[in-house]
């Protein structure tokens, strides 16, 4: 009986730690330089090796939804600002979708490059139903298209978009 109680207590502790370490629906916000409000969630890591990684999150201005990606390594500022190609996402239904490039910017004193891709209204339904399997970013130059097979947090973008949509629905009901 004591063993069962210990296992139950240990399971409860592990469950609470795992939930606390990856908050599912914590919407953050910041003011952009143009004075508009931007809502986002903490970026999560989708792919990581010794040579490259990819993290990202869903961002919204309450009118449009964007996918923010931070590829590493990234080109320095002059070359990076020329990255304007669209993003190709392969979803868990084995269908490829293209998201239009919206912006490339350097943040945190140019130590991070962030790429924003517009999620078209017609693709929101797809992104809430399926997980992302792979992202292909055209890095130009010698490297060409860089593929990131999502190994970590495959459902994070789906979950984040669901969270934003539920929040927006709740705001409309008020």
C-alpha positions as CSV (number, residue, x, y, z in Angstrom):
1,X,0.0,0.0,0.0
2,X,2.9,2.4,0.8
3,X,4.5,1.6,-2.5
4,X,1.2,2.6,-4.4
5,X,1.0,5.9,-2.4
6,X,4.6,6.7,-3.2
7,X,4.1,5.9,-6.9
8,X,1.0,8.0,-7.0
9,X,2.7,10.9,-5.2
10,X,5.7,10.7,-7.5
11,X,3.4,10.6,-10.6
12,X,1.6,13.7,-9.3
13,X,4.8,15.6,-8.8
14,X,6.2,14.7,-12.2
15,X,2.9,15.7,-13.9
16,X,2.8,19.1,-12.2
17,X,6.5,19.7,-13.1
18,X,5.9,18.9,-16.7
19,X,2.9,21.1,-16.9
20,X,4.7,24.0,-15.2
21,X,7.7,23.7,-17.5
22,X,5.6,24.1,-20.7
23,X,2.7,26.5,-20.1
24,X,0.1,25.7,-22.8
25,X,-1.7,29.0,-23.0
26,X,0.3,31.9,-21.5
27,X,-0.3,34.8,-23.9
28,X,2.4,37.5,-23.6
29,X,2.4,41.0,-25.2
30,X,4.7,43.8,-26.2
31,X,4.4,47.1,-27.9
32,X,6.1,47.2,-31.3
33,X,8.1,50.3,-32.5
34,X,5.2,51.4,-34.6
35,X,2.9,51.6,-31.5
36,X,0.8,48.5,-32.2
37,X,0.4,45.7,-29.7
38,X,1.8,42.3,-30.5
39,X,0.6,39.1,-28.7
40,X,2.8,36.0,-28.7
41,X,3.7,32.9,-26.7
42,X,7.1,31.8,-25.5
43,X,9.1,30.4,-28.4
44,X,9.7,26.6,-28.3
45,X,12.5,24.6,-29.8
46,X,11.4,22.4,-32.7
47,X,14.8,21.2,-33.9
48,X,18.3,21.1,-32.3
49,X,21.6,19.7,-33.3
50,X,25.2,20.8,-32.7
51,X,25.2,22.7,-36.0
52,X,21.7,24.1,-36.4
53,X,18.5,24.7,-34.5
54,X,15.0,26.2,-35.0
55,X,12.6,27.7,-32.5
56,X,9.5,29.6,-33.0
57,X,6.0,30.5,-31.9
58,X,2.7,32.0,-33.1
59,X,2.4,35.8,-33.0
60,X,-0.7,37.9,-33.6
61,X,-1.8,41.5,-33.7
62,X,-5.4,40.3,-33.2
63,X,-6.2,40.7,-36.9
64,X,-3.6,38.5,-38.5
65,X,-1.6,35.4,-37.3
66,X,2.0,34.9,-38.0
67,X,4.6,32.2,-37.6
68,X,7.8,33.5,-36.0
69,X,10.9,31.4,-36.6
70,X,14.4,31.8,-35.3
71,X,16.8,29.7,-37.4
72,X,20.4,29.2,-36.1
73,X,22.9,29.8,-37.6
74,X,21.7,32.8,-39.5
75,X,23.4,35.2,-41.9
76,X,24.7,38.6,-40.8
77,X,22.5,41.6,-41.2
78,X,23.0,42.7,-44.8
79,X,22.6,39.1,-46.2
80,X,19.8,38.2,-43.7
81,X,17.7,41.2,-44.7
82,X,17.6,39.8,-48.2
83,X,15.8,36.6,-47.1
84,X,12.3,37.2,-48.4
85,X,11.3,33.8,-49.7
86,X,8.2,32.0,-48.6
87,X,8.2,29.2,-46.1
88,X,7.1,25.7,-47.0
89,X,5.6,23.6,-44.1
90,X,4.9,20.0,-44.4
91,X,2.1,19.0,-42.1
92,X,1.3,15.6,-40.5
93,X,-1.3,14.9,-43.3
94,X,1.8,14.9,-45.7
95,X,0.6,18.0,-47.5
96,X,2.9,21.0,-48.1
97,X,1.6,24.5,-47.4
98,X,3.3,27.8,-48.2
99,X,3.3,30.7,-45.8
100,X,4.1,34.1,-47.3
101,X,7.2,35.9,-46.0
102,X,6.2,39.0,-44.0
103,X,9.3,40.3,-42.3
104,X,12.9,39.4,-41.3
105,X,14.3,41.3,-38.4
106,X,17.3,41.2,-36.0
107,X,16.5,41.5,-32.3
108,X,18.3,41.5,-29.0
109,X,21.2,43.6,-30.3
110,X,21.4,41.6,-33.5
111,X,22.1,38.3,-31.7
112,X,18.9,36.8,-32.9
113,X,17.3,36.8,-36.4
114,X,13.5,36.4,-36.4
115,X,11.5,35.6,-39.6
116,X,7.8,36.3,-39.7
117,X,5.5,34.4,-42.1
118,X,1.8,35.3,-42.6
119,X,-0.6,32.5,-41.9
120,X,-3.3,33.0,-44.5
121,X,-6.9,32.7,-43.2
122,X,-7.5,29.7,-45.4
123,X,-4.5,27.9,-43.7
124,X,-5.6,28.5,-40.1
125,X,-8.0,25.6,-40.1
126,X,-5.2,23.3,-41.4
127,X,-2.7,24.5,-38.8
128,X,-5.2,23.8,-36.0
129,X,-5.9,20.3,-37.2
130,X,-2.4,19.0,-38.0
131,X,1.1,19.1,-36.5
132,X,4.0,20.4,-38.4
133,X,6.5,17.7,-39.6
134,X,9.0,19.9,-41.5
135,X,9.8,23.5,-42.3
136,X,11.9,24.5,-45.3
137,X,13.5,27.9,-45.3
138,X,15.4,29.3,-48.3
139,X,18.6,30.7,-46.8
140,X,19.9,31.8,-50.2
141,X,23.6,31.8,-51.2
142,X,25.6,28.6,-51.0
143,X,23.3,26.9,-48.5
144,X,20.1,27.2,-50.4
145,X,17.0,25.6,-48.8
146,X,17.5,24.5,-45.2
147,X,15.1,21.7,-44.0
148,X,14.1,21.4,-40.4
149,X,12.4,18.1,-39.5
150,X,10.4,18.9,-36.3
151,X,11.7,16.6,-33.6
152,X,10.6,18.5,-30.5
153,X,7.2,20.0,-29.6
154,X,5.5,19.0,-32.9
155,X,2.1,20.1,-31.7
156,X,3.2,23.4,-30.2
157,X,2.1,25.6,-33.1
158,X,-1.2,23.8,-33.3
159,X,-1.7,24.2,-29.5
160,X,-0.6,27.9,-29.6
161,X,-2.9,28.8,-32.5
162,X,-5.8,27.0,-30.7
163,X,-5.1,29.0,-27.6
164,X,-5.2,32.3,-29.5
165,X,-8.4,31.4,-31.3
166,X,-10.1,30.4,-28.0
167,X,-8.9,33.6,-26.4
168,X,-10.3,35.6,-29.3
169,X,-13.6,33.8,-29.1
170,X,-13.8,34.5,-25.3
171,X,-13.0,38.2,-26.0
172,X,-15.8,38.5,-28.5
173,X,-18.3,37.0,-26.0
174,X,-17.6,39.7,-23.5
